[in-house]
Amino acid sequence: MKNFHDLLFNRRSIRKYKDEEISGDDVTTILQAGLASPSSKNRRPWNFIVVEDKKTLEALSKCKEFGARPIESCALAIVVTADPFESDVWVEDASIATFAMQMQAEDLGLGSCWIQVRERFDRDANLAEDNVRAILGIPDDIRVLSILTLGHKDEERKPLNEEECLWEKVHIGHWRAQE
Ligand SMILES: Cc1cc2nc3c(=O)[nH]c(=O)nc-3n(C[C@H](O)[C@H](O)[C@H](O)COP(=O)(O)O)c2cc1C
C-alpha cells in the first residue's frame, strides 16, 4: 500500500474469506495496532479476545440476529471488550482500537469486517453482548463493543470513490442548513 490515503480508500468490509490461516506474525502486528491505539487519559480500558476455534466462531456468528454471519467463515476473530469502570468513554476507546486493527489488517492485505455487538439483539431479544459473554466467559461487568473478523479475502470490492465523498457534510466556519 502506497500511503495512508490509499489505505483508507481501499479498505472495504470483506465478508467472504478463504479457508486459510493468518500467520502468527500478522496476528501479532494486528494486535499491536490495537494495543497502540490512543485512549482517553491513556486508560487503555480494552481487552482483546482472539478466537480461532471453528466451533466458537460458529457460536459467535449466532450472537445476534442480523449481520454476524462473516464470523462463521473468518480465519480468526478479535472480540473487542472494555471495562466501563476504567473509562467513561470506553465506547470511543474500543472503537478506535477496532478501527486501528482493521486498518492494520488492510495494510497486511487481509480482509476484515466490523461486527457490531453493543446494542444488538438475537432473534429472541437477548442482548448480543450477553451471548458473547456466555460463549467466552467474559465477566458481567466487562462490555463487548465489537467483533473484528479477519481472513484472506475471498471477494473483490471496489475501492471507495473520492467523487462520492459527501462534501455537504462539511461546514466551513459555522453550521450551514441543507438547502
Ligand atoms: C460501527 C459499525 C458497525 C458495523 N456493524 C456491522 C455488522 O454488524 N455486520 C456487518 O456485516 N458489517 C458491519 N459494519 C460494516 C458496515 O456495514 C460497512 O463499514 C459500511 O457498510 C461501509 O462499507 P465498507 O466498510 O465496505 O466501506 C459495521 C461498521 C461499523 C463502523
The ligand as an ORCA input file, in Angstrom:
! r2SCAN-3c Opt
* xyz 0 1
  C     -19.930      0.710     13.989
  C     -20.011     -0.269     12.840
  C     -20.809     -1.386     12.957
  C     -20.875     -2.323     11.921
  N     -21.588     -3.476     12.098
  C     -21.590     -4.405     11.124
  C     -22.205     -5.675     11.352
  O     -22.724     -5.977     12.424
  N     -22.181     -6.580     10.342
  C     -21.596     -6.311      9.128
  O     -21.615     -7.185      8.255
  N     -20.984     -5.112      8.887
  C     -20.965     -4.178      9.853
  N     -20.294     -2.985      9.676
  C     -19.686     -2.696      8.365
  C     -20.511     -1.629      7.621
  O     -21.687     -2.216      7.124
  C     -19.639     -1.043      6.494
  O     -18.500     -0.449      7.051
  C     -20.402      0.001      5.671
  O     -21.483     -0.584      5.001
  C     -19.488      0.653      4.627
  O     -18.925     -0.333      3.764
  P     -17.352     -0.532      3.637
  O     -16.807     -0.869      5.011
  O     -17.166     -1.665      2.673
  O     -16.762      0.741      3.123
  C     -20.181     -2.070     10.701
  C     -19.381     -0.933     10.591
  C     -19.279     -0.057     11.635
  C     -18.344      1.136     11.520
*
